[in-house]
Amino acid sequence: MRKINYQRVLLLASVLSLALVYLLLWLGMINDQKERTGADFIAFFAASQIAITEGPYNIYNLELQKQVEEDQIGFELASGQILLFNHLPYLIPILNLIVTEDYIASFVRWGVILLAVFLLGNYILLSVLINTGLNKQEYMLFGFGSILFLPFFISLLNGQDTAFLFIGAVLLLWGVVNEKPFFAGIGLSLMTIRPQLAIILAVPFLFQNRKVWWWFLIGCLFLGIFVLVYVGIEGTQSLIRLILITSQGDWYGMNPNDMPTLTGFLYRNLPALSSRFIQIFGAAWYIIALAGLCLVWFKSRKIETTQIGIAFLVSIFFVPYLHYHDLTILLIPIFCFLRQYLPQEKKNLVLLPIGLSYFLLLGFLWEPIRYLNVSISMIILGILLLLPTKRISLTKFFSRGMT
């Protein structure tokens, strides 16, 4: 009689149960009128509908956004209740291919595109792990854990464009690891979907690997030309006004309390502070963090996975505006951490993405620890990235600490 491998059964059950929970939550959302129209996708839907019917130069028109959203929600919105489309218009042409007047069908098609882009990003990410000592089972475990990473599911549930941010981050990492500055720079330019993240990650390349910086600028130049041509001068001005409005953090749907960042921490724990003070304080620390990363780049002989992983952790915490679904890019420092370790350590570390998803899920079951879990995870990742992993065994390190 064949002996049952209980460890394999437990791992399979963990993967399948997480996938089942996600599926049930997503089905519950898409079949609930209040939840699906309360998702961020309604802003993307409105922008696409406006581009199709009124022209791309009108996608940042607040009154038109309000009208489209009211049609889907079924009641009149106050001016401050609109879920604003405050994103750069890179993805509108893609949305125009799949968005129709049927909101639910459009949401489903958009979800399929987001999942496809995320899977492509994971495929590129996993390709860097080939020939690093993983067997097929370990390789698959890391892949499934990465695909089922909780923050990405949150983005999928909201119809957010985080998958495109993620693939930009993956191209950045892939380009650095393989010494391909073109791909690293183009990946960074794609990350301007979140400009505040792209800037803090790009500027340090002025002090090391400068070719990455120049390719980033070239990519931004082409994207900037696209924006000007697609939405026009007036549309660009409307976008800037919209960004200024949302940067204040008090518009409906901005939810500054829900950010896993320094500013989010201040909003949650020091409500007596004014929004203006928090914005200035957050901007100051953003500049300090940027200067710190530039100094690290300048003093480093070579930019490797350690510096990239730390840069992502620092960026996530210090950017003035970032939401939970954007924590999908935590997969980058997780990958950097895994890649540094000796082959015999990787067989346990491949479980990190799925283990972290369960750890973060606890925060959705008990609200008080939701952001504490994020902070703990990021601190531990940062410490482990800085350990001299090529010279020590993680197992021995922890076993020594327990005795």
C-alpha positions as a Markdown table, in Angstrom:
| # | Residue | x | y | z |
|---|---|---|---|---|
| 1 | Met | 0.0 | 0.0 | 0.0 |
| 2 | Arg | 1.4 | 3.4 | -1.0 |
| 3 | Lys | 2.2 | 5.7 | 1.9 |
| 4 | Ile | 0.3 | 8.9 | 2.0 |
| 5 | Asn | 2.4 | 12.0 | 1.9 |
| 6 | Tyr | 0.6 | 14.2 | 4.4 |
| 7 | Gln | 2.7 | 17.2 | 3.7 |
| 8 | Arg | 1.8 | 17.2 | 0.1 |
| 9 | Val | -1.9 | 16.7 | 1.0 |
| 10 | Leu | -1.7 | 19.7 | 3.4 |
| 11 | Leu | -0.1 | 21.9 | 0.8 |
| 12 | Leu | -2.6 | 20.9 | -1.9 |
| 13 | Ala | -5.5 | 21.6 | 0.5 |
| 14 | Ser | -4.0 | 25.0 | 1.3 |
| 15 | Val | -3.8 | 26.0 | -2.3 |
| 16 | Leu | -7.2 | 24.7 | -3.2 |
| 17 | Ser | -9.0 | 26.2 | -0.2 |
| 18 | Leu | -7.4 | 29.7 | -0.9 |
| 19 | Ala | -8.5 | 29.5 | -4.5 |
| 20 | Leu | -12.0 | 28.4 | -3.5 |
| 21 | Val | -12.3 | 31.3 | -1.0 |
| 22 | Tyr | -11.3 | 33.7 | -3.7 |
| 23 | Leu | -13.8 | 32.3 | -6.2 |
| 24 | Leu | -16.7 | 32.4 | -3.8 |
| 25 | Leu | -15.9 | 36.0 | -2.8 |
| 26 | Trp | -15.6 | 37.1 | -6.4 |
| 27 | Leu | -18.9 | 35.4 | -7.3 |
| 28 | Gly | -20.5 | 37.1 | -4.4 |
| 29 | Met | -19.2 | 40.5 | -5.5 |
| 30 | Ile | -20.2 | 40.2 | -9.2 |
| 31 | Asn | -23.7 | 39.0 | -8.2 |
| 32 | Asp | -24.3 | 41.8 | -5.7 |
| 33 | Gln | -25.4 | 45.0 | -7.4 |
| 34 | Lys | -24.2 | 47.2 | -4.5 |
| 35 | Glu | -20.8 | 45.5 | -4.3 |
| 36 | Arg | -20.0 | 45.4 | -8.0 |
| 37 | Thr | -21.0 | 49.1 | -8.6 |
| 38 | Gly | -19.1 | 50.1 | -5.4 |
| 39 | Ala | -15.9 | 48.5 | -6.9 |
| 40 | Asp | -13.2 | 50.7 | -8.4 |
| 41 | Phe | -14.0 | 49.3 | -11.8 |
| 42 | Ile | -16.9 | 51.6 | -12.1 |
| 43 | Ala | -14.5 | 54.5 | -12.6 |
| 44 | Phe | -12.7 | 52.6 | -15.4 |
| 45 | Phe | -16.0 | 51.7 | -16.9 |
| 46 | Ala | -17.1 | 55.3 | -16.8 |
| 47 | Ala | -13.9 | 56.5 | -18.5 |
| 48 | Ser | -14.2 | 54.0 | -21.2 |
| 49 | Gln | -17.8 | 54.7 | -21.9 |
| 50 | Ile | -17.0 | 58.5 | -22.1 |
| 51 | Ala | -14.1 | 57.8 | -24.5 |
| 52 | Ile | -16.4 | 55.8 | -26.8 |
| 53 | Thr | -19.4 | 58.1 | -26.7 |
| 54 | Glu | -17.9 | 61.6 | -26.1 |
| 55 | Gly | -14.2 | 61.2 | -27.1 |
| 56 | Pro | -11.0 | 60.5 | -25.1 |
| 57 | Tyr | -10.5 | 64.2 | -24.4 |
| 58 | Asn | -13.6 | 64.1 | -22.1 |
| 59 | Ile | -12.7 | 61.1 | -19.9 |
| 60 | Tyr | -11.7 | 63.4 | -17.0 |
| 61 | Asn | -14.9 | 65.4 | -17.1 |
| 62 | Leu | -16.4 | 65.0 | -13.7 |
| 63 | Glu | -20.0 | 65.6 | -14.7 |
| 64 | Leu | -19.8 | 62.9 | -17.4 |
| 65 | Gln | -18.2 | 60.5 | -15.0 |
| 66 | Lys | -21.0 | 61.2 | -12.6 |
| 67 | Gln | -23.7 | 60.6 | -15.2 |
| 68 | Val | -22.3 | 57.2 | -16.2 |
| 69 | Glu | -21.9 | 56.0 | -12.6 |
| 70 | Glu | -25.4 | 57.1 | -11.7 |
| 71 | Asp | -26.8 | 55.1 | -14.6 |
| 72 | Gln | -25.2 | 52.0 | -13.1 |
| 73 | Ile | -25.9 | 52.7 | -9.5 |
| 74 | Gly | -29.5 | 53.7 | -10.0 |
| 75 | Phe | -29.6 | 56.9 | -7.9 |
| 76 | Glu | -28.3 | 60.4 | -8.0 |
| 77 | Leu | -24.8 | 61.0 | -6.5 |
| 78 | Ala | -23.6 | 64.0 | -4.7 |
| 79 | Ser | -20.6 | 65.7 | -6.4 |
| 80 | Gly | -18.2 | 64.3 | -3.8 |
| 81 | Gln | -19.5 | 60.7 | -4.1 |
| 82 | Ile | -18.1 | 60.0 | -7.6 |
| 83 | Leu | -15.5 | 57.3 | -7.8 |
| 84 | Leu | -13.0 | 59.3 | -9.8 |
| 85 | Phe | -11.0 | 58.0 | -12.7 |
| 86 | Asn | -7.8 | 59.7 | -11.8 |
| 87 | His | -5.5 | 57.3 | -13.7 |
| 88 | Leu | -3.3 | 58.0 | -16.6 |
| 89 | Pro | -5.1 | 57.0 | -19.8 |
| 90 | Tyr | -2.7 | 54.3 | -20.9 |
| 91 | Leu | -5.2 | 51.5 | -20.5 |
| 92 | Ile | -8.3 | 53.2 | -22.0 |
| 93 | Pro | -7.7 | 51.8 | -25.5 |
| 94 | Ile | -7.6 | 48.3 | -24.0 |
| 95 | Leu | -10.8 | 49.0 | -22.0 |
| 96 | Asn | -12.5 | 50.2 | -25.1 |
| 97 | Leu | -12.1 | 46.8 | -26.7 |
| 98 | Ile | -14.0 | 45.0 | -23.9 |
| 99 | Val | -16.3 | 47.5 | -22.3 |
| 100 | Thr | -19.9 | 47.6 | -23.5 |
| 101 | Glu | -23.1 | 49.0 | -22.0 |
| 102 | Asp | -23.4 | 45.7 | -20.1 |
| 103 | Tyr | -21.5 | 46.5 | -16.9 |
| 104 | Ile | -21.3 | 43.0 | -15.5 |
| 105 | Ala | -20.0 | 41.4 | -18.8 |
| 106 | Ser | -17.5 | 44.3 | -19.0 |
| 107 | Phe | -16.3 | 43.7 | -15.5 |
| 108 | Val | -15.9 | 40.0 | -16.2 |
| 109 | Arg | -13.9 | 40.6 | -19.4 |
| 110 | Trp | -11.7 | 43.1 | -17.6 |
| 111 | Gly | -11.1 | 40.6 | -14.9 |
| 112 | Val | -9.9 | 38.1 | -17.5 |
| 113 | Ile | -7.5 | 40.6 | -19.0 |
| 114 | Leu | -6.1 | 41.5 | -15.5 |
| 115 | Leu | -5.7 | 37.8 | -14.7 |
| 116 | Ala | -3.9 | 37.1 | -18.0 |
| 117 | Val | -1.5 | 40.0 | -17.5 |
| 118 | Phe | -0.8 | 38.9 | -14.0 |
| 119 | Leu | -0.1 | 35.3 | -15.1 |
| 120 | Leu | 2.2 | 36.7 | -17.8 |
| 121 | Gly | 4.1 | 38.6 | -15.1 |
| 122 | Asn | 4.4 | 35.5 | -13.0 |
| 123 | Tyr | 5.7 | 33.5 | -15.9 |
| 124 | Ile | 8.4 | 36.1 | -16.5 |
| 125 | Leu | 9.2 | 36.2 | -12.7 |
| 126 | Leu | 9.4 | 32.4 | -12.5 |
| 127 | Ser | 11.6 | 32.2 | -15.5 |
| 128 | Val | 14.4 | 33.8 | -13.5 |
| 129 | Leu | 14.2 | 30.9 | -11.0 |
| 130 | Ile | 15.2 | 28.3 | -13.6 |
| 131 | Asn | 18.5 | 26.7 | -12.7 |
| 132 | Thr | 18.5 | 27.9 | -9.1 |
| 133 | Gly | 18.2 | 24.5 | -7.5 |
| 134 | Leu | 14.4 | 24.2 | -7.4 |
| 135 | Asn | 12.8 | 20.9 | -8.4 |
| 136 | Lys | 9.5 | 20.8 | -10.3 |
| 137 | Gln | 7.3 | 20.5 | -7.3 |
| 138 | Glu | 9.0 | 23.5 | -5.5 |
| 139 | Tyr | 8.8 | 25.5 | -8.7 |
| 140 | Met | 5.1 | 24.9 | -8.9 |
| 141 | Leu | 4.4 | 25.7 | -5.3 |
| 142 | Phe | 6.0 | 29.1 | -5.6 |
| 143 | Gly | 4.1 | 29.7 | -8.8 |
| 144 | Phe | 0.7 | 28.8 | -7.3 |
| 145 | Gly | 1.5 | 30.8 | -4.2 |
| 146 | Ser | 2.4 | 33.8 | -6.3 |
| 147 | Ile | -0.7 | 33.5 | -8.5 |
| 148 | Leu | -2.9 | 33.3 | -5.4 |
| 149 | Phe | -1.2 | 36.2 | -3.6 |
| 150 | Leu | -4.0 | 38.0 | -1.6 |
| 151 | Pro | -3.3 | 41.6 | -2.6 |
| 152 | Phe | -3.7 | 40.7 | -6.2 |
| 153 | Phe | -7.1 | 39.1 | -5.5 |
| 154 | Ile | -8.1 | 42.3 | -3.7 |
| 155 | Ser | -7.2 | 44.2 | -6.9 |
| 156 | Leu | -9.2 | 41.7 | -9.0 |
| 157 | Leu | -12.1 | 42.1 | -6.7 |
| 158 | Asn | -12.0 | 45.9 | -7.3 |
| 159 | Gly | -11.2 | 45.7 | -11.0 |
| 160 | Gln | -8.0 | 47.7 | -10.3 |
| 161 | Asp | -5.2 | 47.9 | -12.9 |
| 162 | Thr | -2.6 | 46.6 | -10.5 |
| 163 | Ala | -1.7 | 43.7 | -12.8 |
| 164 | Phe | -0.1 | 46.2 | -15.2 |
| 165 | Leu | 1.9 | 47.8 | -12.3 |
| 166 | Phe | 3.1 | 44.3 | -11.4 |
| 167 | Ile | 4.3 | 43.4 | -14.9 |
| 168 | Gly | 6.2 | 46.7 | -15.0 |
| 169 | Ala | 7.8 | 45.8 | -11.7 |
| 170 | Val | 8.6 | 42.3 | -13.0 |
| 171 | Leu | 10.3 | 43.7 | -16.1 |
| 172 | Leu | 12.3 | 46.0 | -13.9 |
| 173 | Leu | 13.6 | 43.1 | -11.9 |
| 174 | Trp | 14.1 | 40.8 | -14.9 |
| 175 | Gly | 16.1 | 43.6 | -16.6 |
| 176 | Val | 18.3 | 44.2 | -13.6 |
| 177 | Val | 19.0 | 40.5 | -13.0 |
| 178 | Asn | 19.8 | 39.8 | -16.6 |
| 179 | Glu | 21.6 | 43.1 | -17.1 |
| 180 | Lys | 19.1 | 44.2 | -19.7 |
| 181 | Pro | 18.7 | 48.0 | -19.0 |
| 182 | Phe | 16.2 | 48.4 | -21.8 |
| 183 | Phe | 13.7 | 46.0 | -20.2 |
| 184 | Ala | 14.3 | 47.5 | -16.7 |
| 185 | Gly | 13.8 | 51.0 | -18.0 |
| 186 | Ile | 10.6 | 50.2 | -20.0 |
| 187 | Gly | 9.3 | 48.3 | -16.9 |
| 188 | Leu | 9.8 | 51.4 | -14.8 |
| 189 | Ser | 8.1 | 53.6 | -17.4 |
| 190 | Leu | 5.1 | 51.2 | -17.3 |
| 191 | Met | 5.0 | 51.6 | -13.5 |
| 192 | Thr | 4.1 | 55.3 | -14.0 |
| 193 | Ile | 0.6 | 53.9 | -13.7 |
| 194 | Arg | 1.5 | 54.8 | -10.1 |
| 195 | Pro | 3.8 | 57.8 | -10.7 |
| 196 | Gln | 4.7 | 58.2 | -7.1 |
| 197 | Leu | 6.1 | 54.6 | -7.1 |
| 198 | Ala | 7.9 | 54.9 | -10.5 |
| 199 | Ile | 9.7 | 58.1 | -9.4 |
| 200 | Ile | 11.1 | 56.8 | -6.2 |
| 201 | Leu | 12.3 | 53.6 | -7.9 |
| 202 | Ala | 13.7 | 55.3 | -11.0 |
| 203 | Val | 15.7 | 58.3 | -9.7 |
| 204 | Pro | 18.3 | 56.1 | -7.8 |
| 205 | Phe | 19.3 | 54.7 | -11.2 |
| 206 | Leu | 20.9 | 58.1 | -11.9 |
| 207 | Phe | 23.6 | 57.0 | -9.5 |
| 208 | Gln | 24.1 | 53.4 | -10.7 |
| 209 | Asn | 23.0 | 51.6 | -13.9 |
| 210 | Arg | 22.3 | 54.9 | -15.6 |
| 211 | Lys | 21.2 | 53.2 | -18.8 |
| 212 | Val | 18.1 | 52.1 | -16.9 |
| 213 | Trp | 17.3 | 55.7 | -16.1 |
| 214 | Trp | 17.7 | 56.8 | -19.8 |
| 215 | Trp | 15.4 | 54.0 | -21.0 |
| 216 | Phe | 12.9 | 55.0 | -18.3 |
| 217 | Leu | 12.9 | 58.5 | -19.6 |
| 218 | Ile | 12.5 | 57.3 | -23.2 |
| 219 | Gly | 9.6 | 55.1 | -22.2 |
| 220 | Cys | 8.0 | 58.1 | -20.3 |
| 221 | Leu | 8.5 | 60.3 | -23.3 |
| 222 | Phe | 6.6 | 58.0 | -25.6 |
| 223 | Leu | 3.8 | 57.5 | -22.9 |
| 224 | Gly | 3.7 | 61.3 | -22.4 |
| 225 | Ile | 3.3 | 61.9 | -26.2 |
| 226 | Phe | 0.5 | 59.2 | -26.2 |
| 227 | Val | -1.3 | 61.1 | -23.4 |
| 228 | Leu | -1.1 | 64.4 | -25.1 |
| 229 | Val | -2.3 | 63.0 | -28.4 |
| 230 | Tyr | -5.0 | 60.8 | -26.9 |
| 231 | Val | -6.7 | 63.2 | -24.5 |
| 232 | Gly | -5.4 | 66.5 | -25.9 |
| 233 | Ile | -4.2 | 69.6 | -24.0 |
| 234 | Glu | -7.5 | 70.2 | -22.3 |
| 235 | Gly | -7.8 | 66.6 | -21.2 |
| 236 | Thr | -4.3 | 66.6 | -19.8 |
| 237 | Gln | -5.1 | 69.8 | -17.9 |
| 238 | Ser | -8.2 | 68.1 | -16.5 |
| 239 | Leu | -6.1 | 65.1 | -15.5 |
| 240 | Ile | -3.7 | 67.3 | -13.6 |
| 241 | Arg | -6.6 | 69.1 | -11.8 |
| 242 | Leu | -8.1 | 65.7 | -10.9 |
| 243 | Ile | -4.7 | 64.5 | -9.5 |
| 244 | Leu | -4.5 | 67.6 | -7.4 |
| 245 | Ile | -8.0 | 67.0 | -6.0 |
| 246 | Thr | -7.4 | 63.4 | -5.1 |
| 247 | Ser | -3.9 | 64.1 | -3.7 |
| 248 | Gln | -5.7 | 65.8 | -0.8 |
| 249 | Gly | -7.0 | 62.4 | 0.2 |
| 250 | Asp | -10.5 | 63.5 | 1.3 |
| 251 | Trp | -12.5 | 62.8 | -1.8 |
| 252 | Tyr | -14.9 | 59.9 | -1.8 |
| 253 | Gly | -13.2 | 56.5 | -2.4 |
| 254 | Met | -9.7 | 57.8 | -1.6 |
| 255 | Asn | -9.9 | 56.2 | 1.9 |
| 256 | Pro | -6.5 | 57.5 | 3.2 |
| 257 | Asn | -7.1 | 55.4 | 6.4 |
| 258 | Asp | -6.8 | 52.2 | 4.4 |
| 259 | Met | -3.3 | 52.9 | 3.0 |
| 260 | Pro | -0.5 | 50.5 | 4.2 |
| 261 | Thr | 1.9 | 53.5 | 4.2 |
| 262 | Leu | 3.4 | 56.0 | 6.6 |
| 263 | Thr | 0.6 | 58.5 | 5.8 |
| 264 | Gly | -2.0 | 55.7 | 6.2 |
| 265 | Phe | -0.5 | 54.9 | 9.6 |
| 266 | Leu | -0.9 | 58.6 | 10.7 |
| 267 | Tyr | -4.5 | 58.8 | 9.4 |
| 268 | Arg | -5.4 | 55.7 | 11.3 |
| 269 | Asn | -3.6 | 56.3 | 14.6 |
| 270 | Leu | -3.4 | 60.1 | 14.9 |
| 271 | Pro | -6.8 | 61.4 | 13.8 |
| 272 | Ala | -6.2 | 64.7 | 15.5 |
| 273 | Leu | -3.6 | 65.6 | 13.0 |
| 274 | Ser | -4.8 | 67.7 | 10.1 |
| 275 | Ser | -4.8 | 66.2 | 6.6 |
| 276 | Arg | -2.6 | 69.1 | 5.4 |
| 277 | Phe | 0.1 | 68.3 | 8.1 |
| 278 | Ile | 0.0 | 64.5 | 7.2 |
| 279 | Gln | 0.4 | 65.3 | 3.5 |
| 280 | Ile | 3.4 | 67.6 | 4.2 |
| 281 | Phe | 5.0 | 65.2 | 6.7 |
| 282 | Gly | 4.5 | 62.3 | 4.3 |
| 283 | Ala | 6.0 | 64.2 | 1.3 |
| 284 | Ala | 9.0 | 65.1 | 3.5 |
| 285 | Trp | 9.7 | 61.5 | 4.4 |
| 286 | Tyr | 9.1 | 60.5 | 0.7 |
| 287 | Ile | 11.9 | 62.8 | -0.3 |
| 288 | Ile | 14.1 | 61.6 | 2.6 |
| 289 | Ala | 13.5 | 57.9 | 1.5 |
| 290 | Leu | 14.3 | 58.8 | -2.1 |
| 291 | Ala | 17.6 | 60.5 | -1.0 |
| 292 | Gly | 18.4 | 57.4 | 1.0 |
| 293 | Leu | 17.9 | 55.1 | -1.9 |
| 294 | Cys | 20.0 | 57.3 | -4.1 |
| 295 | Leu | 22.8 | 57.1 | -1.5 |
| 296 | Val | 22.6 | 53.3 | -1.3 |
| 297 | Trp | 22.7 | 53.1 | -5.1 |
| 298 | Phe | 25.7 | 55.5 | -5.2 |
| 299 | Lys | 27.7 | 53.4 | -2.7 |
| 300 | Ser | 26.8 | 50.0 | -4.2 |
| 301 | Arg | 29.3 | 48.4 | -6.6 |
| 302 | Lys | 26.5 | 46.7 | -8.4 |
| 303 | Ile | 22.7 | 46.8 | -8.2 |
| 304 | Glu | 21.4 | 43.3 | -7.4 |
| 305 | Thr | 18.3 | 41.7 | -6.0 |
| 306 | Thr | 19.0 | 42.8 | -2.4 |
| 307 | Gln | 18.9 | 46.5 | -3.4 |
| 308 | Ile | 15.9 | 46.0 | -5.6 |
| 309 | Gly | 14.0 | 44.2 | -2.9 |
| 310 | Ile | 14.8 | 46.8 | -0.3 |
| 311 | Ala | 13.9 | 49.6 | -2.7 |
| 312 | Phe | 10.4 | 48.1 | -3.2 |
| 313 | Leu | 9.9 | 47.8 | 0.6 |
| 314 | Val | 11.0 | 51.4 | 1.2 |
| 315 | Ser | 8.9 | 52.7 | -1.7 |
| 316 | Ile | 5.7 | 50.9 | -0.5 |
| 317 | Phe | 6.0 | 52.4 | 3.0 |
| 318 | Phe | 7.0 | 56.0 | 2.1 |
| 319 | Val | 5.0 | 56.8 | -1.0 |
| 320 | Pro | 2.3 | 59.3 | 0.0 |
| 321 | Tyr | -0.5 | 57.4 | -1.7 |
| 322 | Leu | -0.8 | 53.7 | -2.2 |
| 323 | His | -3.6 | 51.2 | -1.5 |
| 324 | Tyr | -3.8 | 47.6 | -0.3 |
| 325 | His | -4.2 | 46.1 | -3.8 |
| 326 | Asp | -0.8 | 47.6 | -4.8 |
| 327 | Leu | 0.8 | 45.4 | -2.2 |
| 328 | Thr | 0.8 | 42.9 | -5.1 |
| 329 | Ile | 4.3 | 44.2 | -5.8 |
| 330 | Leu | 5.5 | 42.7 | -2.5 |
| 331 | Leu | 6.0 | 39.6 | -4.6 |
| 332 | Ile | 9.2 | 41.4 | -5.9 |
| 333 | Pro | 11.0 | 41.5 | -2.6 |
| 334 | Ile | 9.7 | 38.0 | -1.8 |
| 335 | Phe | 11.3 | 36.8 | -5.0 |
| 336 | Cys | 14.5 | 38.7 | -4.3 |
| 337 | Phe | 14.7 | 37.1 | -0.9 |
| 338 | Leu | 14.1 | 33.6 | -2.3 |
| 339 | Arg | 16.7 | 34.0 | -5.0 |
| 340 | Gln | 19.5 | 34.8 | -2.6 |
| 341 | Tyr | 19.3 | 31.6 | -0.6 |
| 342 | Leu | 21.2 | 28.4 | -0.9 |
| 343 | Pro | 19.4 | 25.7 | -2.9 |
| 344 | Gln | 18.7 | 23.6 | 0.2 |
| 345 | Glu | 16.9 | 26.5 | 1.8 |
| 346 | Lys | 14.6 | 27.1 | -1.1 |
| 347 | Lys | 12.4 | 24.0 | -0.6 |
| 348 | Asn | 10.9 | 25.7 | 2.5 |
| 349 | Leu | 11.0 | 29.3 | 1.2 |
| 350 | Val | 8.8 | 28.6 | -1.8 |
| 351 | Leu | 5.9 | 28.5 | 0.6 |
| 352 | Leu | 6.4 | 32.1 | 1.5 |
| 353 | Pro | 3.9 | 33.7 | -0.9 |
| 354 | Ile | 1.0 | 31.4 | 0.1 |
| 355 | Gly | 2.0 | 31.6 | 3.8 |
| 356 | Leu | 2.0 | 35.4 | 3.6 |
| 357 | Ser | -1.4 | 35.3 | 1.9 |
| 358 | Tyr | -2.9 | 33.4 | 4.8 |
| 359 | Phe | -1.1 | 35.7 | 7.3 |
| 360 | Leu | -2.5 | 38.8 | 5.6 |
| 361 | Leu | -6.0 | 37.2 | 5.3 |
| 362 | Leu | -6.1 | 37.1 | 9.1 |
| 363 | Gly | -6.3 | 40.9 | 9.0 |
| 364 | Phe | -9.5 | 40.7 | 7.0 |
| 365 | Leu | -11.0 | 38.4 | 9.7 |
| 366 | Trp | -9.9 | 40.7 | 12.5 |
| 367 | Glu | -9.7 | 44.4 | 11.5 |
| 368 | Pro | -7.3 | 45.6 | 14.2 |
| 369 | Ile | -4.4 | 43.6 | 12.8 |
| 370 | Arg | -5.0 | 44.2 | 9.1 |
| 371 | Tyr | -2.2 | 46.8 | 8.7 |
| 372 | Leu | -0.1 | 45.5 | 11.6 |
| 373 | Asn | 0.3 | 42.2 | 9.6 |
| 374 | Val | 1.5 | 44.2 | 6.6 |
| 375 | Ser | 4.0 | 46.1 | 8.6 |
| 376 | Ile | 5.3 | 43.0 | 10.3 |
| 377 | Ser | 5.6 | 41.2 | 7.0 |
| 378 | Met | 7.6 | 44.1 | 5.4 |
| 379 | Ile | 9.9 | 44.5 | 8.4 |
| 380 | Ile | 10.7 | 40.7 | 8.4 |
| 381 | Leu | 11.3 | 40.7 | 4.7 |
| 382 | Gly | 13.6 | 43.7 | 5.0 |
| 383 | Ile | 15.7 | 42.1 | 7.7 |
| 384 | Leu | 16.0 | 38.8 | 5.9 |
| 385 | Leu | 17.0 | 40.6 | 2.6 |
| 386 | Leu | 19.8 | 42.2 | 4.5 |
| 387 | Leu | 21.1 | 39.0 | 6.1 |
| 388 | Pro | 24.3 | 37.6 | 4.5 |
| 389 | Thr | 22.3 | 34.8 | 2.9 |
| 390 | Lys | 24.9 | 33.5 | 0.6 |
| 391 | Arg | 27.1 | 32.5 | 3.6 |
| 392 | Ile | 24.6 | 31.2 | 6.1 |
| 393 | Ser | 21.9 | 28.6 | 6.4 |
| 394 | Leu | 18.5 | 30.1 | 7.2 |
| 395 | Thr | 17.5 | 26.8 | 9.0 |
| 396 | Lys | 20.7 | 27.0 | 11.2 |
| 397 | Phe | 20.2 | 30.7 | 11.8 |
| 398 | Phe | 16.7 | 30.2 | 13.2 |
| 399 | Ser | 17.5 | 27.0 | 15.1 |
| 400 | Arg | 20.4 | 28.8 | 16.7 |
| 401 | Gly | 18.1 | 31.6 | 17.7 |
| 402 | Met | 15.7 | 29.1 | 19.4 |
| 403 | Thr | 18.4 | 27.6 | 21.6 |
